[in-house]
Amino acid sequence: MSTIPENLRFAKSHEWVLDNGDGTVTLGVSDHAQELLGDVVFVELPELERVLEVGEEFSLVESVKAASDIYSPVAGEVIAVNDALDDAPETVNEDPYGDGWIAKIKLADASELNDLLDATAYAAIVAESE
């Protein structure tokens, strides 16, 4: 069973959001998503200063099985990307909620976080798909 940290919010499309408490969030893919993908071999990072809308594709994760678009669960501006994934994309598999983060976003509207799933609701979605 996938790990689902209580301090994160989730999109139905399996992205996680960490509220950094300063108007920014960190985004990545859930443990469940990385398990479905298999061994990650490449992560296409978004451009810095790119402005994202909710649901907009902002990254691509390629694995030995497939390539999967990653969608932004919130609107805002990309303020940081995880350049370490260029040399070590497998970090998404090894530590999806830590060093495997993809981007940091300056939120356009912090209230959008309320539209995301908490860990319990996300766990229910994962359980339905298994």
N, CA, C and O atoms as CSV, one atom per row, in Angstrom:
chain,resi,resn,atom,element,x,y,z
A,1,MET,N,N,0.846,-1.196,0.000
A,1,MET,CA,C,0.000,0.000,0.000
A,1,MET,C,C,0.878,1.241,0.000
A,1,MET,O,O,1.921,1.276,0.654
A,2,SER,N,N,0.461,2.233,-0.720
A,2,SER,CA,C,1.203,3.478,-0.854
A,2,SER,C,C,1.220,4.252,0.465
A,2,SER,O,O,0.302,4.158,1.280
A,3,THR,N,N,2.271,5.003,0.640
A,3,THR,CA,C,2.385,5.905,1.770
A,3,THR,C,C,1.644,7.195,1.432
A,3,THR,O,O,1.776,7.720,0.326
A,4,ILE,N,N,0.858,7.709,2.396
A,4,ILE,CA,C,0.106,8.944,2.163
A,4,ILE,C,C,0.274,9.855,3.385
A,4,ILE,O,O,-0.451,9.709,4.369
A,5,PRO,N,N,1.228,10.794,3.326
A,5,PRO,CA,C,1.461,11.686,4.460
A,5,PRO,C,C,0.250,12.567,4.766
A,5,PRO,O,O,-0.407,13.082,3.861
A,6,GLU,N,N,-0.027,12.727,6.045
A,6,GLU,CA,C,-1.175,13.508,6.509
A,6,GLU,C,C,-1.023,15.011,6.270
A,6,GLU,O,O,-2.023,15.727,6.212
A,7,ASN,N,N,0.214,15.500,6.130
A,7,ASN,CA,C,0.444,16.944,6.004
A,7,ASN,C,C,0.326,17.456,4.575
A,7,ASN,O,O,0.531,18.645,4.332
A,8,LEU,N,N,0.000,16.586,3.628
A,8,LEU,CA,C,-0.083,16.975,2.226
A,8,LEU,C,C,-1.534,17.030,1.754
A,8,LEU,O,O,-2.424,16.436,2.364
A,9,ARG,N,N,-1.751,17.746,0.668
A,9,ARG,CA,C,-3.028,17.744,-0.046
A,9,ARG,C,C,-2.767,17.069,-1.382
A,9,ARG,O,O,-1.629,17.026,-1.851
A,10,PHE,N,N,-3.826,16.540,-1.999
A,10,PHE,CA,C,-3.655,15.746,-3.211
A,10,PHE,C,C,-4.679,16.116,-4.274
A,10,PHE,O,O,-5.795,16.538,-3.970
A,11,ALA,N,N,-4.269,15.947,-5.531
A,11,ALA,CA,C,-5.190,16.065,-6.663
A,11,ALA,C,C,-5.623,14.648,-7.042
A,11,ALA,O,O,-4.904,13.680,-6.795
A,12,LYS,N,N,-6.804,14.544,-7.642
A,12,LYS,CA,C,-7.280,13.231,-8.085
A,12,LYS,C,C,-6.346,12.620,-9.117
A,12,LYS,O,O,-6.328,11.403,-9.300
A,13,SER,N,N,-5.569,13.464,-9.793
A,13,SER,CA,C,-4.617,12.993,-10.807
A,13,SER,C,C,-3.275,12.577,-10.197
A,13,SER,O,O,-2.305,12.364,-10.924
A,14,HIS,N,N,-3.215,12.459,-8.858
A,14,HIS,CA,C,-2.090,11.883,-8.110
A,14,HIS,C,C,-0.887,12.799,-7.903
A,14,HIS,O,O,0.217,12.319,-7.647
A,15,GLU,N,N,-1.088,14.114,-8.011
A,15,GLU,CA,C,-0.041,15.051,-7.614
A,15,GLU,C,C,-0.256,15.434,-6.154
A,15,GLU,O,O,-1.388,15.491,-5.674
A,16,TRP,N,N,0.846,15.696,-5.456
A,16,TRP,CA,C,0.733,16.153,-4.065
A,16,TRP,C,C,1.164,17.606,-3.965
A,16,TRP,O,O,1.910,18.119,-4.801
A,17,VAL,N,N,0.667,18.258,-2.907
A,17,VAL,CA,C,0.956,19.666,-2.645
A,17,VAL,C,C,1.326,19.813,-1.175
A,17,VAL,O,O,0.586,19.377,-0.294
A,18,LEU,N,N,2.463,20.421,-0.920
A,18,LEU,CA,C,2.883,20.757,0.439
A,18,LEU,C,C,2.784,22.264,0.596
A,18,LEU,O,O,3.451,23.012,-0.120
A,19,ASP,N,N,1.955,22.714,1.530
A,19,ASP,CA,C,1.839,24.138,1.838
A,19,ASP,C,C,3.067,24.536,2.650
A,19,ASP,O,O,3.256,24.069,3.773
A,20,ASN,N,N,3.899,25.400,2.075
A,20,ASN,CA,C,5.128,25.821,2.752
A,20,ASN,C,C,4.872,26.908,3.796
A,20,ASN,O,O,5.789,27.308,4.513
A,21,GLY,N,N,3.618,27.392,3.882
A,21,GLY,CA,C,3.252,28.355,4.916
A,21,GLY,C,C,3.642,29.783,4.627
A,21,GLY,O,O,3.477,30.656,5.479
A,22,ASP,N,N,4.162,30.041,3.427
A,22,ASP,CA,C,4.603,31.393,3.087
A,22,ASP,C,C,4.036,31.864,1.746
A,22,ASP,O,O,4.603,32.740,1.093
A,23,GLY,N,N,2.915,31.271,1.349
A,23,GLY,CA,C,2.329,31.624,0.065
A,23,GLY,C,C,2.878,30.807,-1.090
A,23,GLY,O,O,2.540,31.043,-2.250
A,24,THR,N,N,3.732,29.837,-0.758
A,24,THR,CA,C,4.277,28.951,-1.780
A,24,THR,C,C,3.929,27.502,-1.434
A,24,THR,O,O,3.623,27.171,-0.289
A,25,VAL,N,N,3.985,26.661,-2.448
A,25,VAL,CA,C,3.766,25.232,-2.264
A,25,VAL,C,C,4.836,24.470,-3.022
A,25,VAL,O,O,5.430,24.979,-3.973
A,26,THR,N,N,5.070,23.242,-2.585
A,26,THR,CA,C,5.952,22.319,-3.287
A,26,THR,C,C,5.074,21.244,-3.903
A,26,THR,O,O,4.141,20.759,-3.263
A,27,LEU,N,N,5.371,20.866,-5.155
A,27,LEU,CA,C,4.575,19.880,-5.881
A,27,LEU,C,C,5.413,18.665,-6.261
A,27,LEU,O,O,6.615,18.765,-6.505
A,28,GLY,N,N,4.750,17.525,-6.302
A,28,GLY,CA,C,5.389,16.303,-6.775
A,28,GLY,C,C,4.325,15.282,-7.114
A,28,GLY,O,O,3.132,15.588,-7.113
A,29,VAL,N,N,4.762,14.064,-7.406
A,29,VAL,CA,C,3.814,12.984,-7.683
A,29,VAL,C,C,3.754,12.055,-6.480
A,29,VAL,O,O,4.746,11.861,-5.777
A,30,SER,N,N,2.590,11.493,-6.259
A,30,SER,CA,C,2.380,10.651,-5.076
A,30,SER,C,C,3.142,9.331,-5.173
A,30,SER,O,O,3.581,8.914,-6.244
A,31,ASP,N,N,3.277,8.704,-4.030
A,31,ASP,CA,C,3.897,7.385,-3.959
A,31,ASP,C,C,3.126,6.408,-4.850
A,31,ASP,O,O,3.725,5.597,-5.556
A,32,HIS,N,N,1.806,6.490,-4.811
A,32,HIS,CA,C,0.967,5.625,-5.649
A,32,HIS,C,C,1.285,5.839,-7.127
A,32,HIS,O,O,1.419,4.875,-7.881
A,33,ALA,N,N,1.406,7.108,-7.543
A,33,ALA,CA,C,1.694,7.426,-8.946
A,33,ALA,C,C,3.044,6.871,-9.370
A,33,ALA,O,O,3.168,6.302,-10.454
A,34,GLN,N,N,4.058,7.033,-8.524
A,34,GLN,CA,C,5.380,6.543,-8.916
A,34,GLN,C,C,5.389,5.023,-8.975
A,34,GLN,O,O,6.112,4.444,-9.785
A,35,GLU,N,N,4.590,4.360,-8.120
A,35,GLU,CA,C,4.494,2.899,-8.193
A,35,GLU,C,C,3.873,2.462,-9.515
A,35,GLU,O,O,4.322,1.493,-10.128
A,36,LEU,N,N,2.844,3.177,-9.950
A,36,LEU,CA,C,2.199,2.856,-11.225
A,36,LEU,C,C,3.133,3.100,-12.404
A,36,LEU,O,O,3.127,2.338,-13.371
A,37,LEU,N,N,3.931,4.152,-12.328
A,37,LEU,CA,C,4.850,4.482,-13.414
A,37,LEU,C,C,5.971,3.460,-13.553
A,37,LEU,O,O,6.395,3.144,-14.664
A,38,GLY,N,N,6.443,2.951,-12.440
A,38,GLY,CA,C,7.623,2.080,-12.481
A,38,GLY,C,C,8.877,2.932,-12.427
A,38,GLY,O,O,8.838,4.078,-11.978
A,39,ASP,N,N,9.984,2.378,-12.881
A,39,ASP,CA,C,11.283,3.053,-12.763
A,39,ASP,C,C,11.327,4.320,-13.614
A,39,ASP,O,O,11.266,4.257,-14.842
A,40,VAL,N,N,11.435,5.479,-12.943
A,40,VAL,CA,C,11.481,6.768,-13.625
A,40,VAL,C,C,12.878,6.972,-14.214
A,40,VAL,O,O,13.891,6.800,-13.537
A,41,VAL,N,N,12.900,7.347,-15.511
A,41,VAL,CA,C,14.172,7.535,-16.206
A,41,VAL,C,C,14.401,8.971,-16.668
A,41,VAL,O,O,15.516,9.326,-17.051
A,42,PHE,N,N,13.342,9.812,-16.635
A,42,PHE,CA,C,13.478,11.196,-17.067
A,42,PHE,C,C,12.334,12.024,-16.498
A,42,PHE,O,O,11.191,11.571,-16.450
A,43,VAL,N,N,12.657,13.252,-16.064
A,43,VAL,CA,C,11.636,14.195,-15.616
A,43,VAL,C,C,11.854,15.509,-16.361
A,43,VAL,O,O,12.916,16.124,-16.271
A,44,GLU,N,N,10.827,15.924,-17.098
A,44,GLU,CA,C,10.883,17.221,-17.771
A,44,GLU,C,C,10.382,18.263,-16.776
A,44,GLU,O,O,9.231,18.217,-16.342
A,45,LEU,N,N,11.246,19.189,-16.425
A,45,LEU,CA,C,10.914,20.213,-15.436
A,45,LEU,C,C,10.281,21.431,-16.104
A,45,LEU,O,O,10.607,21.747,-17.248
A,46,PRO,N,N,9.383,22.112,-15.404
A,46,PRO,CA,C,8.780,23.324,-15.974
A,46,PRO,C,C,9.793,24.466,-15.999
A,46,PRO,O,O,10.809,24.430,-15.305
A,47,GLU,N,N,9.494,25.482,-16.815
A,47,GLU,CA,C,10.350,26.661,-16.873
A,47,GLU,C,C,10.103,27.553,-15.661
A,47,GLU,O,O,8.967,27.714,-15.214
A,48,LEU,N,N,11.180,28.128,-15.139
A,48,LEU,CA,C,11.048,29.108,-14.060
A,48,LEU,C,C,10.222,30.292,-14.560
A,48,LEU,O,O,10.311,30.669,-15.729
A,49,GLU,N,N,9.433,30.866,-13.686
A,49,GLU,CA,C,8.569,32.020,-13.935
A,49,GLU,C,C,7.359,31.685,-14.808
A,49,GLU,O,O,6.575,32.573,-15.144
A,50,ARG,N,N,7.202,30.415,-15.175
A,50,ARG,CA,C,6.010,30.028,-15.941
A,50,ARG,C,C,4.786,30.161,-15.038
A,50,ARG,O,O,4.813,29.737,-13.883
A,51,VAL,N,N,3.720,30.747,-15.562
A,51,VAL,CA,C,2.485,30.903,-14.811
A,51,VAL,C,C,1.552,29.753,-15.184
A,51,VAL,O,O,1.262,29.527,-16.359
A,52,LEU,N,N,1.092,29.036,-14.171
A,52,LEU,CA,C,0.264,27.849,-14.370
A,52,LEU,C,C,-1.172,28.094,-13.938
A,52,LEU,O,O,-1.433,28.852,-13.003
A,53,GLU,N,N,-2.081,27.456,-14.617
A,53,GLU,CA,C,-3.481,27.420,-14.230
A,53,GLU,C,C,-3.759,26.065,-13.581
A,53,GLU,O,O,-3.008,25.116,-13.802
A,54,VAL,N,N,-4.806,25.959,-12.797
A,54,VAL,CA,C,-5.197,24.684,-12.205
A,54,VAL,C,C,-5.469,23.685,-13.334
A,54,VAL,O,O,-6.195,23.984,-14.282
A,55,GLY,N,N,-4.882,22.509,-13.216
A,55,GLY,CA,C,-5.108,21.455,-14.193
A,55,GLY,C,C,-4.215,21.517,-15.420
A,55,GLY,O,O,-4.306,20.656,-16.295
A,56,GLU,N,N,-3.351,22.527,-15.494
A,56,GLU,CA,C,-2.459,22.661,-16.645
A,56,GLU,C,C,-1.280,21.693,-16.523
A,56,GLU,O,O,-0.716,21.521,-15.442
A,57,GLU,N,N,-0.920,21.072,-17.627
A,57,GLU,CA,C,0.244,20.177,-17.651
A,57,GLU,C,C,1.492,21.034,-17.456
A,57,GLU,O,O,1.684,22.031,-18.152
A,58,PHE,N,N,2.341,20.638,-16.499
A,58,PHE,CA,C,3.545,21.435,-16.259
A,58,PHE,C,C,4.826,20.617,-16.257
A,58,PHE,O,O,5.923,21.175,-16.218
A,59,SER,N,N,4.692,19.300,-16.299
A,59,SER,CA,C,5.868,18.439,-16.257
A,59,SER,C,C,5.525,17.141,-16.970
A,59,SER,O,O,4.358,16.835,-17.216
A,60,LEU,N,N,6.554,16.395,-17.293
A,60,LEU,CA,C,6.384,15.080,-17.896
A,60,LEU,C,C,7.336,14.138,-17.176
A,60,LEU,O,O,8.517,14.442,-17.004
A,61,VAL,N,N,6.815,13.000,-16.760
A,61,VAL,CA,C,7.646,11.996,-16.113
A,61,VAL,C,C,7.656,10.766,-17.014
A,61,VAL,O,O,6.606,10.208,-17.335
A,62,GLU,N,N,8.853,10.352,-17.415
A,62,GLU,CA,C,8.989,9.168,-18.259
A,62,GLU,C,C,9.569,8.040,-17.424
A,62,GLU,O,O,10.493,8.232,-16.633
A,63,SER,N,N,9.002,6.863,-17.622
A,63,SER,CA,C,9.496,5.682,-16.927
A,63,SER,C,C,9.786,4.610,-17.968
A,63,SER,O,O,9.583,4.821,-19.164
A,64,VAL,N,N,10.262,3.461,-17.506
A,64,VAL,CA,C,10.512,2.361,-18.428
A,64,VAL,C,C,9.203,1.844,-19.019
A,64,VAL,O,O,9.213,1.186,-20.060
A,65,LYS,N,N,8.072,2.134,-18.366
A,65,LYS,CA,C,6.757,1.675,-18.830
A,65,LYS,C,C,6.052,2.675,-19.728
A,65,LYS,O,O,5.471,2.292,-20.744
A,66,ALA,N,N,6.096,3.974,-19.363
A,66,ALA,CA,C,5.263,4.960,-20.043
A,66,ALA,C,C,5.747,6.374,-19.741
A,66,ALA,O,O,6.623,6.589,-18.904
A,67,ALA,N,N,5.148,7.330,-20.450
A,67,ALA,CA,C,5.354,8.743,-20.143
A,67,ALA,C,C,4.028,9.281,-19.622
A,67,ALA,O,O,2.965,8.959,-20.154
A,68,SER,N,N,4.096,10.099,-18.585
A,68,SER,CA,C,2.875,10.601,-17.970
A,68,SER,C,C,2.976,12.104,-17.746
A,68,SER,O,O,3.940,12.594,-17.159
A,69,ASP,N,N,1.956,12.833,-18.227
A,69,ASP,CA,C,1.893,14.269,-17.965
A,69,ASP,C,C,1.581,14.489,-16.494
A,69,ASP,O,O,0.840,13.719,-15.883
A,70,ILE,N,N,2.155,15.547,-15.930
A,70,ILE,CA,C,1.906,15.933,-14.547
A,70,ILE,C,C,1.186,17.277,-14.594
A,70,ILE,O,O,1.620,18.207,-15.273
A,71,TYR,N,N,0.081,17.361,-13.864
A,71,TYR,CA,C,-0.788,18.531,-13.913
A,71,TYR,C,C,-0.690,19.338,-12.625
A,71,TYR,O,O,-0.546,18.777,-11.539
A,72,SER,N,N,-0.768,20.649,-12.757
A,72,SER,CA,C,-0.687,21.516,-11.584
A,72,SER,C,C,-2.014,21.516,-10.835
A,72,SER,O,O,-3.053,21.842,-11.411
A,73,PRO,N,N,-1.986,21.155,-9.561
A,73,PRO,CA,C,-3.216,21.169,-8.759
A,73,PRO,C,C,-3.638,22.573,-8.328
A,73,PRO,O,O,-4.751,22.771,-7.843
A,74,VAL,N,N,-2.740,23.547,-8.509
A,74,VAL,CA,C,-2.998,24.929,-8.096
A,74,VAL,C,C,-2.507,25.890,-9.178
A,74,VAL,O,O,-1.696,25.523,-10.028
A,75,ALA,N,N,-3.010,27.123,-9.136
A,75,ALA,CA,C,-2.544,28.159,-10.049
A,75,ALA,C,C,-1.440,28.961,-9.378
A,75,ALA,O,O,-1.451,29.175,-8.166
A,76,GLY,N,N,-0.490,29.397,-10.188
A,76,GLY,CA,C,0.583,30.216,-9.651
A,76,GLY,C,C,1.794,30.224,-10.557
A,76,GLY,O,O,1.766,29.710,-11.675
A,77,GLU,N,N,2.867,30.825,-10.046
A,77,GLU,CA,C,4.101,30.987,-10.810
A,77,GLU,C,C,5.172,30.017,-10.306
A,77,GLU,O,O,5.381,29.875,-9.101
A,78,VAL,N,N,5.846,29.353,-11.252
A,78,VAL,CA,C,6.941,28.446,-10.896
A,78,VAL,C,C,8.115,29.289,-10.398
A,78,VAL,O,O,8.648,30.126,-11.127
A,79,ILE,N,N,8.507,29.054,-9.144
A,79,ILE,CA,C,9.609,29.836,-8.563
A,79,ILE,C,C,10.865,28.999,-8.341
A,79,ILE,O,O,11.940,29.549,-8.102
A,80,ALA,N,N,10.738,27.666,-8.417
A,80,ALA,CA,C,11.907,26.789,-8.267
A,80,ALA,C,C,11.582,25.442,-8.904
A,80,ALA,O,O,10.432,25.004,-8.922
A,81,VAL,N,N,12.618,24.800,-9.424
A,81,VAL,CA,C,12.480,23.440,-9.949
A,81,VAL,C,C,13.589,22.591,-9.340
A,81,VAL,O,O,14.630,23.100,-8.925
A,82,ASN,N,N,13.343,21.303,-9.298
A,82,ASN,CA,C,14.297,20.382,-8.676
A,82,ASN,C,C,15.306,19.904,-9.722
A,82,ASN,O,O,15.145,18.837,-10.315
A,83,ASP,N,N,16.348,20.712,-9.937
A,83,ASP,CA,C,17.367,20.398,-10.939
A,83,ASP,C,C,18.079,19.072,-10.669
A,83,ASP,O,O,18.646,18.479,-11.588
A,84,ALA,N,N,18.058,18.605,-9.432
A,84,ALA,CA,C,18.715,17.337,-9.100
A,84,ALA,C,C,18.089,16.166,-9.867
A,84,ALA,O,O,18.731,15.136,-10.069
A,85,LEU,N,N,16.832,16.335,-10.290
A,85,LEU,CA,C,16.167,15.261,-11.029
A,85,LEU,C,C,16.753,15.071,-12.426
A,85,LEU,O,O,16.563,14.017,-13.033
A,86,ASP,N,N,17.468,16.084,-12.948
A,86,ASP,CA,C,18.124,15.927,-14.254
A,86,ASP,C,C,19.132,14.784,-14.223
A,86,ASP,O,O,19.217,13.992,-15.160
A,87,ASP,N,N,19.893,14.708,-13.138
A,87,ASP,CA,C,20.922,13.674,-13.010
A,87,ASP,C,C,20.432,12.431,-12.284
A,87,ASP,O,O,21.031,11.363,-12.411
A,88,ALA,N,N,19.347,12.558,-11.523
A,88,ALA,CA,C,18.858,11.429,-10.717
A,88,ALA,C,C,17.333,11.360,-10.744
A,88,ALA,O,O,16.693,11.548,-9.709
A,89,PRO,N,N,16.733,11.092,-11.923
A,89,PRO,CA,C,15.277,11.042,-11.995
A,89,PRO,C,C,14.664,9.954,-11.126
A,89,PRO,O,O,13.497,10.042,-10.744
A,90,GLU,N,N,15.441,8.942,-10.816
A,90,GLU,CA,C,14.949,7.844,-9.977
A,90,GLU,C,C,14.608,8.305,-8.561
A,90,GLU,O,O,13.977,7.561,-7.810
A,91,THR,N,N,15.013,9.514,-8.185
A,91,THR,CA,C,14.666,10.071,-6.875
A,91,THR,C,C,13.152,10.154,-6.711
A,91,THR,O,O,12.646,10.070,-5.592
A,92,VAL,N,N,12.418,10.318,-7.823
A,92,VAL,CA,C,10.956,10.339,-7.765
A,92,VAL,C,C,10.436,9.014,-7.209
A,92,VAL,O,O,9.452,8.992,-6.470
A,93,ASN,N,N,11.097,7.906,-7.567
A,93,ASN,CA,C,10.717,6.594,-7.042
A,93,ASN,C,C,11.180,6.416,-5.599
A,93,ASN,O,O,10.443,5.897,-4.760
A,94,GLU,N,N,12.385,6.844,-5.323
A,94,GLU,CA,C,13.011,6.574,-4.030
A,94,GLU,C,C,12.444,7.441,-2.894
A,94,GLU,O,O,12.342,6.983,-1.757
A,95,ASP,N,N,12.082,8.679,-3.201
A,95,ASP,CA,C,11.633,9.618,-2.166
A,95,ASP,C,C,10.608,10.587,-2.752
A,95,ASP,O,O,10.873,11.786,-2.840
A,96,PRO,N,N,9.421,10.074,-3.160
A,96,PRO,CA,C,8.465,10.927,-3.865
A,96,PRO,C,C,7.977,12.136,-3.068
A,96,PRO,O,O,7.622,13.155,-3.661
A,97,TYR,N,N,7.953,12.045,-1.745
A,97,TYR,CA,C,7.447,13.147,-0.917
A,97,TYR,C,C,8.563,14.007,-0.336
A,97,TYR,O,O,8.295,14.947,0.412
A,98,GLY,N,N,9.796,13.697,-0.668
A,98,GLY,CA,C,10.930,14.451,-0.142
A,98,GLY,C,C,11.783,14.977,-1.275
A,98,GLY,O,O,11.404,15.928,-1.959
A,99,ASP,N,N,12.944,14.353,-1.476
A,99,ASP,CA,C,13.885,14.818,-2.493
A,99,ASP,C,C,13.367,14.658,-3.918
A,99,ASP,O,O,13.963,15.197,-4.851
A,100,GLY,N,N,12.266,13.925,-4.105
A,100,GLY,CA,C,11.699,13.728,-5.438
A,100,GLY,C,C,10.703,14.785,-5.862
A,100,GLY,O,O,9.992,14.593,-6.849
A,101,TRP,N,N,10.628,15.911,-5.137
A,101,TRP,CA,C,9.717,17.000,-5.518
A,101,TRP,C,C,10.076,17.506,-6.912
A,101,TRP,O,O,11.211,17.353,-7.363
A,102,ILE,N,N,9.094,18.114,-7.594
A,102,ILE,CA,C,9.318,18.572,-8.969
A,102,ILE,C,C,9.447,20.092,-9.057
A,102,ILE,O,O,10.375,20.594,-9.690
A,103,ALA,N,N,8.529,20.829,-8.429
A,103,ALA,CA,C,8.552,22.291,-8.562
A,103,ALA,C,C,7.985,22.958,-7.327
A,103,ALA,O,O,7.256,22.351,-6.542
A,104,LYS,N,N,8.341,24.229,-7.175
A,104,LYS,CA,C,7.747,25.072,-6.140
A,104,LYS,C,C,7.009,26.197,-6.854
A,104,LYS,O,O,7.493,26.764,-7.835
A,105,ILE,N,N,5.824,26.501,-6.333
A,105,ILE,CA,C,4.918,27.452,-6.965
A,105,ILE,C,C,4.546,28.552,-5.976
A,105,ILE,O,O,4.246,28.278,-4.814
A,106,LYS,N,N,4.569,29.809,-6.451
A,106,LYS,CA,C,4.010,30.913,-5.663
A,106,LYS,C,C,2.524,30.940,-6.001
A,106,LYS,O,O,2.145,31.174,-7.149
A,107,LEU,N,N,1.687,30.699,-4.997
A,107,LEU,CA,C,0.253,30.577,-5.212
A,107,LEU,C,C,-0.387,31.868,-5.708
A,107,LEU,O,O,-0.072,32.959,-5.233
A,108,ALA,N,N,-1.301,31.720,-6.683
A,108,ALA,CA,C,-2.119,32.847,-7.119
A,108,ALA,C,C,-3.283,33.043,-6.150
A,108,ALA,O,O,-3.722,34.169,-5.918
A,109,ASP,N,N,-3.785,31.925,-5.579
A,109,ASP,CA,C,-4.939,31.981,-4.689
A,109,ASP,C,C,-4.833,30.826,-3.684
A,109,ASP,O,O,-5.120,29.674,-4.012
A,110,ALA,N,N,-4.421,31.149,-2.475
A,110,ALA,CA,C,-4.207,30.116,-1.453
A,110,ALA,C,C,-5.476,29.330,-1.132
A,110,ALA,O,O,-5.392,28.199,-0.653
A,111,SER,N,N,-6.645,29.908,-1.387
A,111,SER,CA,C,-7.887,29.185,-1.081
A,111,SER,C,C,-8.059,27.942,-1.961
A,111,SER,O,O,-8.857,27.065,-1.631
A,112,GLU,N,N,-7.327,27.856,-3.067
A,112,GLU,CA,C,-7.398,26.668,-3.926
A,112,GLU,C,C,-6.945,25.407,-3.194
A,112,GLU,O,O,-7.330,24.299,-3.566
A,113,LEU,N,N,-6.140,25.572,-2.168
A,113,LEU,CA,C,-5.693,24.413,-1.395
A,113,LEU,C,C,-6.882,23.687,-0.775
A,113,LEU,O,O,-6.842,22.473,-0.576
A,114,ASN,N,N,-7.939,24.439,-0.472
A,114,ASN,CA,C,-9.137,23.844,0.127
A,114,ASN,C,C,-9.885,22.936,-0.849
A,114,ASN,O,O,-10.691,22.103,-0.433
A,115,ASP,N,N,-9.617,23.098,-2.143
A,115,ASP,CA,C,-10.275,22.282,-3.162
A,115,ASP,C,C,-9.600,20.923,-3.346
A,115,ASP,O,O,-10.131,20.047,-4.029
A,116,LEU,N,N,-8.437,20.756,-2.739
A,116,LEU,CA,C,-7.680,19.509,-2.896
A,116,LEU,C,C,-8.094,18.488,-1.845
A,116,LEU,O,O,-8.719,18.824,-0.839
A,117,LEU,N,N,-7.737,17.255,-2.097
A,117,LEU,CA,C,-8.082,16.154,-1.201
A,117,LEU,C,C,-7.133,16.096,-0.011
A,117,LEU,O,O,-5.934,16.337,-0.155
A,118,ASP,N,N,-7.669,15.777,1.161
A,118,ASP,CA,C,-6.786,15.502,2.290
A,118,ASP,C,C,-6.319,14.044,2.169
A,118,ASP,O,O,-6.756,13.323,1.271
A,119,ALA,N,N,-5.445,13.621,3.062
A,119,ALA,CA,C,-4.860,12.280,2.976
A,119,ALA,C,C,-5.917,11.186,3.031
A,119,ALA,O,O,-5.803,10.188,2.319
A,120,THR,N,N,-6.936,11.351,3.854
A,120,THR,CA,C,-7.993,10.337,3.985
A,120,THR,C,C,-8.779,10.192,2.690
A,120,THR,O,O,-9.032,9.077,2.233
A,121,ALA,N,N,-9.164,11.317,2.100
A,121,ALA,CA,C,-9.932,11.277,0.847
A,121,ALA,C,C,-9.080,10.718,-0.285
A,121,ALA,O,O,-9.574,9.965,-1.125
A,122,TYR,N,N,-7.793,11.086,-0.310
A,122,TYR,CA,C,-6.912,10.563,-1.353
A,122,TYR,C,C,-6.711,9.053,-1.174
A,122,TYR,O,O,-6.676,8.308,-2.154
A,123,ALA,N,N,-6.580,8.611,0.066
A,123,ALA,CA,C,-6.429,7.170,0.337
A,123,ALA,C,C,-7.623,6.389,-0.192
A,123,ALA,O,O,-7.469,5.271,-0.685
A,124,ALA,N,N,-8.810,6.973,-0.092
A,124,ALA,CA,C,-10.012,6.311,-0.605
A,124,ALA,C,C,-9.945,6.158,-2.126
A,124,ALA,O,O,-10.342,5.125,-2.666
A,125,ILE,N,N,-9.448,7.174,-2.807
A,125,ILE,CA,C,-9.301,7.102,-4.267
A,125,ILE,C,C,-8.276,6.035,-4.655
A,125,ILE,O,O,-8.495,5.259,-5.585
A,126,VAL,N,N,-7.162,6.008,-3.935
A,126,VAL,CA,C,-6.131,5.000,-4.210
A,126,VAL,C,C,-6.698,3.596,-3.983
A,126,VAL,O,O,-6.464,2.691,-4.785
A,127,ALA,N,N,-7.439,3.418,-2.895
A,127,ALA,CA,C,-8.023,2.098,-2.569
A,127,ALA,C,C,-8.994,1.646,-3.659
A,127,ALA,O,O,-9.044,0.460,-3.985
A,128,GLU,N,N,-9.767,2.580,-4.226
A,128,GLU,CA,C,-10.704,2.249,-5.287
A,128,GLU,C,C,-9.995,1.763,-6.546
A,128,GLU,O,O,-10.526,0.936,-7.287
A,129,SER,N,N,-8.791,2.284,-6.782
A,129,SER,CA,C,-8.067,1.939,-8.012
A,129,SER,C,C,-7.253,0.656,-7.882
A,129,SER,O,O,-6.729,0.154,-8.877
A,130,GLU,N,N,-7.142,0.126,-6.677
A,130,GLU,CA,C,-6.319,-1.082,-6.494
A,130,GLU,C,C,-7.124,-2.342,-6.636
A,130,GLU,O,O,-6.579,-3.439,-6.510
